[in-house]
């Protein structure tokens, strides 16, 4: 059986990779994928704690988190596509179209 420490270390590494992807990259699609990596890191931590404590609540939270992440991807991609049609660029610095 794999100890919970290894799951948490993997979750931390995934979260750091996702955070660095959001902070360093300027491509919106890469930033969106980095946010998804961060959400998956949190989901891994929830599932590992739920299994360690033998509580099914963590798995329910993960189910709702995955549902919210799917909705976030749909809305994010729709916004990105509409901005791409106007600006013809995927660079974050060019995305000031939504300023009111």
C-alpha positions, 0 to 999 in steps of 0.5 A, a space after each residue: 500500500 502506498 503511504 499518503 505522504 507520496 500522494 500529498 507530495 505528488 499533489 504538491 508537485 502538480 500544484 506547483 507545476 500548475 502555478 508556475 504555468 499560470 504565472 510564467 506563460 502568456 498563452 491563454 490555453 496553456 494558462 487554462 490547462 495549468 489551472 486544470 492541473 492545479 484543480 487535479 492536484 487538489 482533487 488528488 489531495 481530497 481523494 487521498 485524505 478521504 481514503 486515509 480517513 475512510 470517509 466518502 465525503 472527499 470523493 463527493 467533493 472531488 465529483 463536484 470539483 470535476 463538474 465545476 472544472 468542466 463548466 469552467 473549461 466550457 466557459 473559458 474556451 467560449 471566451 477565448 474563442 470569442 476574443 480570438 475572433 476579434 484579436 486574432 491572438 492568444 497572448 494575454 497582453 492583447 486581451 484587453 477587449 473585456 475592459 468596460 
